[in-house]
């Protein structure tokens, strides 16, 4: 949904958007462990503020000045580091599916690469969504898609809102979380610039 909304908001001018950054997995887990849902919410608010500040800055400077502020080598390096750090999650995504899971993962990546390279028009905007969809379809014959998750679901239902689980958190616990979220937000900005 984020990809489609972003595509429409940018009047179909954005070359690609891959939704939220995987870089936030670590700070969210850290905040959840340190201060629960309240700490995660404060981290999200921190991210919002940092994105807003950088958004205002970027809307008032040229692309050449942007690269003086954040050089391409920095943007590329941060993106590579994020990717390398996320490699550790691959085994968790594949789980205990063995070689079948590895093959399906490779098929998914191949479809993403081919879609990114060959598709034109609106379809060129969604290589990750297309690859993920094909990955799910390929997984079905191997029994790797758990359709029981769809049992007893309703079209309209109230979610389990996190704000109902808020609790007080000491500032000394929040300060490191805020600092970590600032750092991760700046790295995600580099990743977003790299995507574009």
C-alpha positions as CSV (number, residue, x, y, z in Angstrom):
1,X,0.0,0.0,0.0
2,X,2.8,2.4,0.8
3,X,4.3,1.9,-2.6
4,X,1.0,2.6,-4.4
5,X,0.2,5.6,-2.3
6,X,3.7,7.0,-2.7
7,X,3.5,6.5,-6.5
8,X,0.2,8.4,-6.6
9,X,1.3,11.2,-4.3
10,X,4.4,11.8,-6.5
11,X,2.1,12.0,-9.5
12,X,3.7,8.9,-11.0
13,X,7.1,10.6,-11.2
14,X,9.0,8.6,-8.6
15,X,11.3,6.0,-10.3
16,X,10.8,3.4,-7.5
17,X,9.8,3.1,-3.9
18,X,10.3,0.0,-1.7
19,X,8.2,0.9,1.3
20,X,9.7,1.3,4.7
21,X,13.3,0.5,5.4
22,X,14.5,-2.9,6.8
23,X,17.0,-0.8,8.7
24,X,14.3,-0.1,11.3
25,X,14.0,-3.7,12.4
26,X,16.9,-3.4,14.9
27,X,15.8,-0.2,16.6
28,X,12.2,-1.3,16.9
29,X,13.2,-4.6,18.5
30,X,15.6,-2.7,20.8
31,X,13.0,-0.1,21.8
32,X,10.4,-2.8,22.4
33,X,12.7,-4.7,24.7
34,X,13.9,-1.5,26.6
35,X,10.6,0.3,27.0
36,X,7.7,-1.5,25.3
37,X,5.3,0.0,23.0
38,X,5.8,3.5,24.4
39,X,9.4,3.5,23.5
40,X,8.6,2.3,20.0
41,X,6.1,5.1,19.7
42,X,8.7,7.7,20.8
43,X,11.1,6.2,18.3
44,X,8.5,6.6,15.6
45,X,7.9,10.2,16.6
46,X,11.7,10.8,16.5
47,X,11.8,9.3,13.0
48,X,8.9,11.5,11.9
49,X,10.7,14.7,13.2
50,X,14.0,13.8,11.5
51,X,12.3,13.0,8.2
52,X,10.4,16.3,8.4
53,X,13.5,18.3,9.0
54,X,15.4,16.6,6.2
55,X,12.3,16.8,3.9
56,X,12.2,20.6,4.4
57,X,16.0,20.9,3.8
58,X,15.8,18.7,0.6
59,X,12.9,20.7,-0.8
60,X,14.9,23.9,-0.6
61,X,18.2,22.7,-2.1
62,X,19.2,21.5,-5.6
63,X,20.3,18.0,-6.2
64,X,23.9,19.1,-6.7
65,X,23.9,20.7,-3.2
66,X,22.2,17.6,-1.8
67,X,25.2,15.6,-3.0
68,X,27.5,18.1,-1.3
69,X,25.6,17.6,1.9
70,X,25.3,13.8,1.5
71,X,27.9,12.6,-1.0
72,X,27.1,9.7,-3.3
73,X,29.9,7.6,-1.7
74,X,28.2,8.0,1.7
75,X,24.8,7.2,0.4
76,X,26.1,4.1,-1.4
77,X,28.2,2.9,1.6
78,X,25.3,3.2,4.1
79,X,23.0,1.3,1.7
80,X,25.5,-1.5,1.4
81,X,26.0,-1.7,5.2
82,X,22.2,-1.9,5.7
83,X,22.0,-4.7,3.1
84,X,24.9,-6.6,4.7
85,X,23.3,-6.3,8.1
86,X,20.0,-7.6,6.9
87,X,21.7,-10.7,5.4
88,X,21.5,-12.3,8.9
89,X,17.7,-12.3,8.6
90,X,17.6,-14.3,5.4
91,X,17.8,-17.7,7.3
92,X,14.9,-16.6,9.4
93,X,12.8,-15.7,6.3
94,X,13.6,-19.1,4.7
95,X,13.1,-20.9,8.0
96,X,13.3,-24.7,8.1
97,X,12.3,-25.1,4.4
98,X,15.8,-26.2,3.4
99,X,16.8,-26.2,-0.2
100,X,13.3,-25.6,-1.4
101,X,13.2,-22.3,0.5
102,X,16.5,-21.3,-1.0
103,X,15.3,-22.0,-4.5
104,X,12.1,-20.1,-3.9
105,X,14.1,-17.1,-2.5
106,X,16.3,-17.2,-5.6
107,X,13.3,-17.3,-7.9
108,X,11.8,-14.3,-6.1
109,X,15.1,-12.3,-6.4
110,X,15.4,-13.2,-10.1
111,X,11.8,-12.1,-10.8
112,X,12.5,-8.8,-9.0
113,X,15.6,-8.3,-11.0
114,X,13.9,-9.1,-14.3
115,X,10.9,-7.0,-13.5
116,X,13.1,-4.1,-12.5
117,X,15.1,-4.4,-15.8
118,X,12.4,-5.2,-18.4
119,X,9.0,-3.9,-17.3
120,X,7.9,-0.5,-18.5
121,X,5.2,2.0,-17.4
122,X,3.3,1.5,-14.2
123,X,4.6,-2.1,-13.9
124,X,8.2,-0.9,-13.6
125,X,7.2,0.8,-10.4
126,X,6.5,-2.5,-8.5
127,X,9.3,-5.0,-9.0
128,X,9.3,-5.9,-5.3
129,X,5.6,-6.4,-5.1
130,X,5.6,-8.5,-8.3
131,X,8.6,-10.6,-7.0
132,X,6.9,-11.2,-3.6
133,X,3.7,-12.2,-5.3
134,X,5.5,-14.7,-7.6
135,X,7.4,-16.0,-4.6
136,X,4.1,-16.7,-2.8
137,X,2.6,-18.4,-5.8
138,X,5.7,-20.6,-6.3
139,X,5.5,-21.5,-2.6
140,X,2.0,-22.8,-2.7
141,X,2.6,-26.2,-4.4
142,X,5.3,-26.9,-1.8
143,X,2.9,-26.4,1.1
144,X,4.8,-23.4,2.4
145,X,1.9,-21.0,2.5
146,X,-0.2,-21.4,5.6
147,X,-3.8,-20.7,4.5
148,X,-5.1,-21.4,8.0
149,X,-4.3,-17.8,8.8
150,X,-7.3,-16.9,6.7
151,X,-9.7,-18.9,8.8
152,X,-12.2,-16.9,10.8
153,X,-11.0,-13.6,9.5
154,X,-13.4,-10.7,9.0
155,X,-13.5,-8.1,6.4
156,X,-13.8,-5.4,9.0
157,X,-12.5,-5.8,12.5
158,X,-10.7,-3.6,15.1
159,X,-7.0,-4.3,15.3
160,X,-5.2,-4.7,18.6
161,X,-4.1,-1.1,18.9
162,X,-0.6,-0.7,20.4
163,X,-1.6,2.6,22.1
164,X,-3.7,0.6,24.5
165,X,-0.5,-0.9,25.8
166,X,1.4,2.3,26.5
167,X,3.1,2.6,29.9
168,X,5.4,5.1,31.5
169,X,9.1,5.0,30.5
170,X,11.9,6.8,32.3
171,X,13.8,9.4,30.2
172,X,17.1,7.7,30.9
173,X,15.7,4.7,29.0
174,X,14.3,6.8,26.2
175,X,17.4,8.9,25.5
176,X,19.5,6.1,24.0
177,X,16.4,5.0,22.0
178,X,16.0,8.5,20.6
179,X,19.7,8.7,19.6
180,X,19.5,5.2,17.9
181,X,16.4,6.2,16.0
182,X,18.1,9.4,14.8
183,X,21.0,7.5,13.5
184,X,18.9,4.8,11.8
185,X,16.6,7.5,10.3
186,X,19.6,9.2,8.7
187,X,20.8,5.8,7.4
188,X,17.3,5.1,6.0
189,X,17.4,8.6,4.3
190,X,20.6,7.5,2.6
191,X,18.9,4.2,1.5
192,X,15.9,6.1,0.1
193,X,18.2,8.4,-1.8
194,X,20.0,5.4,-3.2
195,X,16.7,3.8,-4.3
196,X,16.0,7.0,-6.3
